Amino acid sequence: MFSRILCLTAAAAALLGAASKVVGGPVAVNVTPRTATIVWVVQTDELTLHLPDGARQSPSLHVEKTNLTGLQPNTRYQYDVGDLKGSFKTAPVANAAQPFRFVVFGDTRTRHDVHRHVIEAMVAHGIPDFVIHTGDLVADGNDSSMWPVFFDIERELLRQTAFFPSLGNHERNSRDYYEFFHVETPFYSFNWGNAHFSVLNTDYGNAASSPAARDAFWTEQTRWLEEDLAANQKTDFRFVVGHHPPISAVARRQEFNPHMVALVPLFEKYHVNATFFGHDHNYQHYLKNGIHYVITGGGGAPLYDVDKPDPAYAVKVVSTENFVTVNVEGKAAKVKSTALDGKILDEFEIK
């Protein structure tokens, strides 16, 4: 394994002039063994809205991207976008036994000081091969002023790894989410070595404008999920990612997600090893019928009490900020949840 250097200077030179500034990224997305896309968000101007109680600034943002092909698997590349530097690691080939490490976290939408501490703690633990975000990146995905704040806080992490996001309800299914992270569909999947990841859009309420259209979307996604899991039964690990969990220790959240609960039989039928969700601002771990359900929503949003865990399935529930690290080595995956002070909240192994 070795490092490669890429210079993305032609497009960047025009972007980094006096009239424009990069306010997001660069970050590597859609990373595979041989391809990747580098994206960065540029502010070209700013609108000032005059209100009775003062003025509100709204930046004009657009995305620049470069598609990279012909890369080598399981290789770290360094790149420059103008004066900005970044790096990422390509995925190992499908079903390869090379070890890898990824981090999962979510619900970074508010309490920016706490969000910043979460990112600092993650970086201090070492940069992972890739990062998964379980949704609610910002408080309102349609408000352009919020995205530069998100990218500023996460800059040190995102510029050094690959990023795989999922939609939260606070993204509002916004166009910016799709453009900023080069996401072409609300749900997607990817492979990393001997693991397969199915990333869902669990935000039924914002998926479409009418009940009939929302039901049609959910039917389509469910059909896709079954086909996706069925086609990847030979991988050593199958992980499902989304925002809304099918199980919760937050009393007011229980029995509130019938669409997600209805997916549980699919998880069991196709031998999903673990699921990762957010939405509840805390840490929760359940083991039910052989599947680990992990909720990691401690990225900065106000914490929720874990006041009613199901004693039949609950392994660990705690109301604190956190992130989850997964180390995959061969046919074993070691999962660890960490609090901001470095305390280990929970550890378990999937074989």
N, C-alpha and C positions, 0 to 999 in steps of 0.2 A: 504494500500500500504506500502511495507516495502522493505528494502535493503537486497540483497543477496550478498555473497562474493564467488568468484570463483578464484581458483589458477591454472594458466596455466603454471606450472613450469617445467614439464618434458621435453617438447619440447624446452622451452626457455633456459634451462640450456645449451643445446648443441649449441644454436645459439649465446649466448652472450659471447663466448670465445674470446680469444685474436685475432683470425683471422677474426672474423665477428663483425659487428655492425648493430644495427637496425637504419635505416634511414627513415622509414616511419611507421606511426602508433605507437601503435596499434589503430585500429578503428573497430567499429561494423558495419557490412553491412548485407544486406538481413534479416533485423530484422522483425519478425512476433510476434504474441502473445506468441508463445511457442518455437521459435527457433531463433538463431542468429549465425552469423559467425564472429569470431574475426580474422582479418588479420594484419600482420605486414611485412614490406619490409626489407630485410636484404642485406647489401653489403658484399660480400665475398672477393672481390678483386677489382683491378682497373687497367685499361689499359691506357698506356700513348702513345698517337699518336704524332709522331715527324713531325712537319711541318716546312717549310722554315722560317715562321715568329714566330716560337715558338712551345711549346708543348700543347696538349689538353688532359685533363683527361676524361676518360669515365668509370664510375663504373660498376661493374658486380653485377646485382641485381637479387634476386629471392624472392618469396613470401612464407611465412609460414602462415598456417591458422588452426583454430580449430573450428569445428562445434559443437554448443551447442544445446541440445534438452531438452525436459521436463521442460521448463521454465514456470513461471506463468505470465499471461497477466498483462499488465499495472503495471509492477514492475521494480524498478531500481536495477540493479546488479552492483557490483563492482568486478574487476578482477585484477590479477597481471600477467604480462608476464616478468619473471625474476624480475629485479628491476623497471620495468615500470608499472605504475598503470593506470587503465582506468575504465570507467563505461558507462552504457547505460541503456535505459529504453525500455522494451518490449512494443509492441503495445497493445492497448485494443482489445478485441474480436470484430469481425465484427459487425457493426451497433450499438456498444455500445455508450452510451451517455456521456462517461467520457470526460471532457475537455482536450484538448492538444494544444501544441504550436509548430510550425515549422518555420524555416527560409529558405528563398530562396535567392540565390545570384549567380553570375557567372562572367566569363571573368576575371580570375585571372592570366592570362598567362604572363604578363609582369609588369614592374614597381613594383618590389618586395617590395620596401619600402611602397608603397601605399597599396599593397595587405596586408601587415602586419598590417597597420593601420585599414583596413577594418575588419580583424579578431579580432583585439583588441577591436574595437567598438562593434562588435557582442557579444563577450564574456562579455563585460561590461554591456550589456543589459540583461544578464542572459542566461544560457545554455538552448536551446530548447530541446524538446523531440526528434526531428530529424532535419536534414539539407538536403536540396535539392540544388544541384549545376547544373546550366543551361548550363554548357559546356565551353570549352576552359580553362581547368584547367591549362595547360602548353602551351608553345609556339610551341612545337613539341613533340607529344606523343612518337615518335620513338627515341628521344634523351634521353638516360637513365640518363644523368647528370642533367636533369631538374626536375625529379620527387623528388629527395631528397630535393630540394629547396622548392617545393610545400608543401611537408609533414612537413618540418621544420617550415614553416610559419603558417600552420594550426594545428600544434600539439595540442595546448591548447584547441582548439575547438573540434577536431576530437576525442580526447581521452575521451570526456565526453558525446558523443551523438551518434546517429545512422546516417549513411551517405548514401544518395541515389544520385548517379551522373547520368548525361546524357552526351552523346557524343557531342563535338563541332568539328568544322572543323579542329581546330589545334591539336586535338588528332590524326588525320590522321588514324582513325580506328585502332589504334595500338594495338598489342597484350598486351602490358603492361597495358593499361587501363582495359582490361577485367580481367587480372590476379590480378592486385593490388586491385581491388574492387570486385573481385569474381562475375563479371557480366558474365552470361552465354549466353545471347543473346543481339543483338544491341538495342532491344526494350523490355520493360517489364512493369509489373504493380504490384501494391501492395495496400493493404488496411491498413488504420490506423483508428480504431474506425468506425465512421460513414462517413468516406471519402474514396474515391477510386482515385488512382493516376495512370494515363497512361503516361509512360515515353517513348518518341519517339527518334529514331535516325533520326534527320532532315538533317543530312549531306549527302545529295544525291551524291555529287561529289566524296566522298571517300568510298561510300558504297560497291563498286565493281570495277573491273578493266575495264569493257567494258560497253558501253551504254545499250546493251541488258540486261546485268546482273544487272545494276543499276535499269533499269525499272522493272525487275522481282522482285528485292528487294522491291522497292516502292509499287508495287502491293501487295506483300505479307504483308508488314507492314500495308497498308491501310485496307486490309481485316481483319487482326488481330485487328486493332484499332476498327473497326466497331463491331466486335464480342465482344471485351472487354467492350466497352461502353454499348452495348445492354445487356450484362449479368449483368451489375451493375446499372440498372436503379432504384433500390430500395434503394440505398445509398442516404443519405441526400446531399452529395456533390460529384461532379465529377470534378477532376482537370486534365488538360493535361499539360505535361512538355516537353520541348525540347530546342534546341539551336536557330534555325532560326525562327523568327517570321513571321506570314503572313501579318503583317501590320507594318509600320515603319514611323517615323518622319524624318529619315535621307534620304535626297533627293536621294543620289546616291544608296541607298538600295532599293528604291521603284521599283515595277514591276520586281523584280529580283528573286522572290521565287515562281514561278507558282505552284510547287508541294505543298508548304505549303498553298497557297491560295486555292487550290483545296480541302483541308481538312476542310475548314470552314463550308461547308454545313453539314458535319458529326458532327462537334461540335454542330451545331444548332439542328440537327435532334435528337441527343441524350442528349440534355439539359445539356451540359457542363456548369458549373458555372463560372469557371475561367481558364485561361491558363497562364503559366509562361514560358518565353523565355529569351534568352540572345542575343548574337551576336552584338547588338548595344550597344556601351559602354556609357550608360546613363540610365535614368529612363523614362519609358513611360507607360501611362495607358489609355486605350481606352475602351469604352462601346458600343458594337455593337450588336443589336438584343438580348439583355439580357445577353451577355457574356462579362466578364471582360477580357481584354487582357493586361497582365502586362509584361513589358520588364525590367529586372533587370540585366544589364551587366556592373555594375559599381564596379567590384571587384578588379580593379588594371590596366587593359589594358588602353591605351590612350583614352581619352574621345572623343566622336563624337558629333558634333553639332546636335541639334534637329531643323533643319532649315525648315522643311516642314510638319508639322503635319496636319492630315485631320481634319478640323474644325467640320465636322459632327459627329465625334466619339471621338475626343481627350478630355480627362478629365484633364490630367496633363502630361507635358513633360518638363524635365529639364536635362541639361548636367552636371551631377555630380556623384561622387562615391556614392554608396548606397547599402542597403540590405533591404529585405522585410520580415516582420514578420506577421504570420497569427495565430490568436488565435481562435480556434474552441470551442464553447460552445453550446452544444445541436444543434439546427437548425440555429445557427447564426455563421458566420465566420467574424471576424474583421481583416481587412488587413491594414497594416501600412508600409510605406516606410520611411526609416531613412537615413539621410546623416551622414558623419563621425563626424561632430561636434554635433550630437545629434538632429539636426533640423528635424522636421517631414515634409517630402516633400508632403505626400499624405496619406489620410485615407479614407476608405470606408468599408461598411458592406454588406455582402452577406447573405440573409435570404432564 
